[in-house]
Each structure stands twice: as C-alpha cells, then as structure tokens.
C-alpha cells in the first residue's frame, strides 16, 4: 500500500496468486482465466488471476493488521499499542531514497493514531480468515 502525505492509504492492485489446490475450485467459478502455470522461485506452481475491478483511490485507515505466519498453532489476534504499530510500520516501510521523511513520519503517525492495530499470528490462512471476519463483524 502507498501512504499519502495526508495519512490516507492507496492499495496497489496485483494479480491474485493461486496455488495448485485451488485451480479446480476456480475453474468451477470462472471460465475467463487463462490457466497458464508458472513456477515461482520457491518451486511452487502457481497461476495468476488479474483483478479487474479493484478500487482506484485513497481511503482512510481504520485497522492495521500485521501478519506473523508461524509453522503451527491456533490463530491469534493481538491488539497493539500505537508505539508498537509505529515500529512495525517503519520496519516494513520502503522509501525510494531509503529514508523516512518528516512528512512520511507524520503521515504514519496520523494513520496509527486513527486506527486500531493488531498482530495476526497464524499458521493456516483459512483459520486466520475467521478471525478477520469476526473483527469486521465487531466480534473481535
């Protein structure tokens, strides 16, 4: 995602990556994908599905979810304070010149102060999805 100077965020659309186990399922739902198989650098065979109707604009940020994938265990959503959120954001940030500008810092600060932040620790994406749905529905 790109962070604007005013503290809004703009998503970067990219192709959905599908691993082999989902190809049959997708074929049943959609016939408009090319089904060309690619081999990633990690050796996994994948197919890509372009996202055609992605939102093109900036939005205010309500939640920040940091991902922590682990080898085993139940998924867990842990609330983070503003300082920890800033640390995670700065750690994962990229700037063309390698430096966080004052404007960039204040944009991050604005986002963190207006959003709820969580660390999502998970092993399987399907299980993590349930926690995120609960968060969206106000149950988390």
N, C-alpha and C positions, 0 to 999 in steps of 0.2 A: 504494500500500500504506500501511497505517497502522502506525506503530511504537508498540508498547505500552511502558509505563514499565519493564517487566521485560526489555526487549530482544527480545521476540518480535515477529513481524510478522503482520499480518492483511491478506489480499488484499481488494480491492474488486471484486466481480463487476460486469462491464459487458458490454453486448452485443458480440458479435464483429462486426467490420465487414468486409464482403465487397465487393471491387471487382468490376467487370463481368466480368473474365476468369474468375472463379471461380463464377459463378452456374450455369452449365450443369453443372459438376462437382458442386456441392452438390445440385442437383436430382436427380442420379442417386443420391445417397446418402440424401437425406432428402426426404420429402414433406410434412413438418409445418411448413414455414416459409412465411410469407405472401408473400414475393417482392415486397413494396412497395419501390419505388425512391425514394431520397431524394437530393437534390443538396446536397452539403456546401458550405461557404463557399468552399473552394478550387476549386469547379466539378466535382469528381469525383462520378460517380453511384455510389451505394453502397446496399447492402441490409444490414440488421442481423439477426443471429440471437441470440436470447436464450440465455443459458447457464443451464440449469435445475438442474444437479447440482453446482454449484460448492461447494467445501469452505467451511464457515462456522465459522471458528475461527482461533486464532493458532498459529503454528509457529515453531520456532527457525530462524535463518537460517544456511545452510551456504555459500551462494555469493551474491555480489552481482555482477550484470552491468550495467555502464553501457554505454549504446548510443551509438555515434558513426556515424551514417549519412553516407556520402560519395557523390559523384557517380560515381566509378569506382574500380576496383581490386579486388584479391582480399581476401576477408575475413581478419581477423587478430584473434586473442585475445591480449591483453597483460595479464600479471599486474600488479596494482597493490599498492603497499605500504599500510600502514594509514593513514598521513598523507594520501596521495592519495585513498584511499577516503573518508576523513572530509571532505575538500574537496569531492569530487563529491556526497556525500550532503547536506552543508549547502547547497551551491549549488542543488540540486534540491528542497530541502525546503520545506514550507509549514506555517506555523503561523497559526492564526486571528488572533492578535494581532501577527503579523509578527516575533515574537522566539523564539529558541531558548531554552527554559528550561534550568535546570541539570539537571532530571530528564531532559529530552529529550536533552541533550548526553550524559549518562551512558548513556542507552539506546542512542544511536548508537555510542558508544564500545564498549559491550558487544557490539553486533552486529558491528562491524568487527573486534574482537579475536578473535571466534569464527568468522569466516567467511573464505573465500578470495574475493578481489575481482579482477575483470577488466574491461578495457575492450574491448568488441567493436566493431571498426571494420568496416563492411560497406557494400556497395552494394545487393546483392540479398538479400532475406530467405531465399530458398531455400538460397543458399550459406552464409549465417550459421547456418542451422539445422544443417548438417552439423557445424560446429564445436561447437555446443552439445550435440549428440548425443554427439560424441566426449568432451566434458567429462563428461557424465553417465555414460558408459561407462568412465571412467577413462583414456581415451587422450589427453587434452589436458593 
